[in-house]
Amino acid sequence: MRQIALDIAPAPAPTLANFVAGRNAELLAALRALVSGAAGERSYYLWGDAGSGRSHLVRAVVAAARAHGRTALLCADAGMLREAPDDALVGVDDVHLLAPAAQIDLFDLYNRLRAGGGALVAAGNAAPAQLALRADLATRLASGLTYRVHVLSDEEKKTALLNHAGERGLPLAPAIADFLLAHARRDLPSLLGLLDALDRHALETRRAITIPLLRELLDAEASNQNRPE
């Protein structure tokens, strides 16, 4: 039953359309301009706390560029950094975790993209000046457009939950979203993950989505977390 539930209701992929902008409207507009070819800048650095949506945006802009017929890739390792085409749109997430050798590769990639007409969208957990990276790489990341990705307010998170539910075809009362915000981990990825788990649980048990069902799921998860190894 679990596999059937997952097949029926796959989680939506990150897109620019399903990103709840909140205070990030200017950033979202800049990325849309980049994808459409209307942007003059070709280097973007996004930073923010975990759960702010920076990873969502990096993946979304790569997907949007591909949909526009552009060569675009998400670099997940040093090999991809070295092999990325000079004219591509390249996304690089979590630059603060790059090993020293990968930092050199990203520095070289930045220069190649600038010379070859490509674009870079990178993301990390702090502003360039606060990153524990090579000074020359931090300087390159700071030289383009730099945006802080602001965490959503509770009302914005509620909107994101309701939109996510709508994309899954999941009937979700606003009271359920309010309960999630009051009783679950408050970062958006955790909230969306719980909503997906609630959807699966409702399908597997053939029960309507109600606050008692959600409480049951939260109690079960809390029990599992407290269970000794």
For each residue, the residues with C-beta under 8 A, 3 or more apart:
1: 4 5 203 204
2: 5 6 200 204
3: 6 7
4: 1 7 8 203
5: 1 2 8 9 199 200 203 204
6: 2 3 9 10 200
7: 3 4 10
8: 4 5 203
9: 5 6 168 169 170 196 199 200 203
10: 6 7
11: 168 192 196
12: 15 18 164 167 168
13: 59 63
14: 18 19 55 56 57 59 60 63
15: 12 18 19 60 63 64
16: 19 28 31 32 35 57 60 61 64
17:
18: 12 14 15 163 164 167
19: 14 15 16 24 28 53 56 57 60
20: 53 152 156 157 159 160 163
21: 24 25 27 28
22: 25 150 152 153 156
23: 150
24: 19 21 27 28 53 147 149 150
25: 21 22 28 29
26: 29 30 147
27: 21 24 30 31 46 57 147 149
28: 16 19 21 24 25 31 32 57
29: 25 26 32 33
30: 26 27 33 34 39 41 44 145 147
31: 16 27 28 34 35 44 57 60 61 64 121
32: 16 28 29 35 36 64
33: 29 30 36 38 39
34: 30 31 37 38 39 41 42 44 61 65 89 119 121
35: 16 31 32 61 64 65 68 70 89
36: 32 33 39 68
37: 34 68
38: 33 34
39: 30 33 34 36 42
40:
41: 30 34 44 144 145
42: 34 39 113 114 117 118 119 120 144
43: 110 113 114 119 120 140 141 143 144 145
44: 30 31 34 41 119 120 121 122 144 145 146 147
45: 122 123 124 128 141 142 144 145 146 147
46: 27 54 57 58 121 122 123 124 146 147 148 149
47: 54 123 124 125 126 127 128 146 147 148 149
48: 52 53 54 125 148 149 150 151
49: 52 125 151
50: 125 187
51: 151 187 188 189 190
52: 48 49 149 150 151
53: 19 20 24 48 56 57 149 152 188
54: 46 47 48 57 58 93 123 124 149
55: 14 58 59 93 94 123
56: 14 19 53 59 60
57: 14 16 19 27 28 31 46 53 54 60 61 121 123 149
58: 46 54 55 61 62 74 91 92 93 121 122 123
59: 13 14 55 56 62 63 74 91 93
60: 14 15 16 19 31 56 57 63 64
61: 16 31 34 35 57 58 64 65 72 89 91 121
62: 58 59 65 66 72 73 74 89 90 91 121
63: 13 14 15 59 60 66 67 72
64: 15 16 31 32 35 60 61 67 68
65: 34 35 61 62 68 70 71 72 89
66: 62 63 69 70 71 72
67: 63 64
68: 35 36 37 64 65
69: 66
70: 35 65 66 88 89
71: 65 66 85 87 88 89
72: 61 62 63 65 66 88 89 90 91
73: 62 80 84 88 89 90 91
74: 58 59 62 90 91 92 93
75: 80 81 84 90 91 92 109
76: 80
77: 80 81 102
78: 81 82 99 101 102 105
79: 82 83
80: 73 75 76 77 83 84
81: 75 77 78 84 92 102 105 106 108 109
82: 78 79 105 108 109
83: 79 80
84: 73 75 80 81 88 90 109 112 113 118
85: 71 88 116 118
86: 112 113 115 116 117 118
87: 71 116 117 118
88: 70 71 72 73 84 85 113 118 119
89: 34 35 61 62 65 70 71 72 73 118 119 120 121
90: 62 72 73 74 75 84 109 113 118 119 120 121
91: 58 59 61 62 72 73 74 75 121 122 123
92: 58 74 75 81 95 106 120 121 122 123
93: 54 55 58 59 74 122 123
94: 55 97 98 123 124 125
95: 92 98 106 122 123 124 131 133 141
96: 124 125 126 131 132 133
97: 94
98: 94 95 102 103 106 133
99: 78 102 103
100: 103 104 134
101: 78 104 105
102: 77 78 81 98 99 105 106
103: 98 99 100 106 107 133 134 137
104: 100 101 107 108 134
105: 78 81 82 101 102 108 109
106: 81 92 95 98 102 103 109 110 122 137
107: 103 104 110 111 134 136 137 140
108: 81 82 104 105 111 112
109: 75 81 82 84 90 105 106 112 113 120
110: 43 106 107 113 114 120 137 140 141
111: 107 108 114 115 140
112: 84 86 108 109 115 116 118
113: 42 43 84 86 88 90 109 110 116 117 118 119 120
114: 42 43 110 111 118
115: 86 111 112
116: 85 86 87 112 113
117: 42 86 87 113
118: 42 84 85 86 87 88 89 90 112 113 114
119: 34 42 43 44 88 89 90 113
120: 42 43 44 89 90 92 109 110 113 144
121: 31 34 44 46 57 58 61 62 89 90 91 92
122: 44 45 46 58 91 92 93 95 106 141
123: 45 46 47 54 55 57 58 91 92 93 94 95 149
124: 45 46 47 54 94 95 96 128 131 141
125: 47 48 49 50 94 96
126: 47 96 130 131
127: 47 130 131 142 146 148
128: 45 47 124 131 133 138 139 141 142 146
129: 138 142
130: 126 127
131: 95 96 124 126 127 128 138 141
132: 96
133: 95 96 98 103 128 137 138 141
134: 100 103 104 107 137 138
135: 138 139
136: 107 139 140
137: 103 106 107 110 133 134 140 141
138: 128 129 131 133 134 135 141 142
139: 128 135 136 142 143
140: 43 107 110 111 136 137 143
141: 43 45 95 110 122 124 128 131 133 137 138 144 146
142: 45 127 128 129 138 139 146
143: 43 139 140
144: 41 42 43 44 45 120 141
145: 30 41 43 44 45
146: 44 45 46 47 127 128 141 142
147: 24 26 27 30 44 45 46 47
148: 46 47 48 127
149: 24 27 46 47 48 52 53 54 57 123
150: 22 23 24 48 52
151: 48 49 51 52 187 188
152: 20 22 53 156 157 160 188
153: 22 156 157
154: 157 158 181
155: 158 159
156: 20 22 152 153 159 160
157: 20 152 153 154 160 161 181 186 188 191
158: 154 155 161 162 174 177 178 181
159: 20 155 156 162 163
160: 20 152 156 157 163 164 188 191 192
161: 157 158 164 165 172 177 180 181 191 192 195
162: 158 159 165 166 172 174 177
163: 18 20 159 160 166 167
164: 12 18 160 161 167 168 192 195
165: 161 162 168 170 171 172 195 199
166: 162 163 169 170 172
167: 12 18 163 164
168: 9 11 12 164 165 196 199
169: 9 166
170: 9 165 166 195 199 209
171: 165 209
172: 161 162 165 166 176 177 195 209
173: 176 177 209
174: 158 162 177 178
175: 178 179 211
176: 172 173 179 180 198 209 210 211 214
177: 158 161 162 172 173 174 180 181
178: 158 174 175 181 182
179: 175 176 182 183 211 214 215
180: 161 176 177 183 184 191 194 195 214
181: 154 157 158 161 177 178 184 186 191
182: 178 179
183: 179 180 215 218
184: 180 181 190 191 194 218
185: 190 191 194
186: 157 181 190 191
187: 50 51 151 190 191
188: 51 53 151 152 157 160 191 192
189: 51 192 193
190: 51 184 185 186 187 193 194
191: 157 160 161 180 181 184 185 186 187 188 194 195
192: 11 160 161 164 188 189 195 196
193: 189 190 196 197
194: 180 184 185 190 191 197 198 217 218 221
195: 161 164 165 170 172 180 191 192 198 199
196: 9 11 168 192 193 199 200
197: 193 194 200 201 217 221
198: 176 194 195 201 202 209 213 214 217
199: 5 9 165 168 170 195 196 202 203 209
200: 2 5 6 9 196 197 203 204
201: 197 198 204 205 213 216 217
202: 198 199 205 206 207 208 209 213
203: 1 4 5 8 9 199 200 206
204: 1 2 5 200 201
205: 201 202 213
206: 202 203
207: 202 210 213
208: 202 213
209: 170 171 172 173 176 198 199 202 213 214
210: 176 207 213 214
211: 175 176 179 214 215
212: 215 216
213: 198 201 202 205 207 208 209 210 216 217
214: 176 179 180 198 209 210 211 217 218
215: 179 183 211 212 218 219
216: 201 212 213 219 220
217: 194 197 198 201 213 214 220 221
218: 183 184 194 214 215 221 222
219: 215 216 222 223
220: 216 217 223 224
221: 194 197 217 218 224 225
222: 218 219 225 226
223: 219 220 226 227
224: 220 221 227
225: 221 222
226: 222 223
227: 223 224
228:
229:
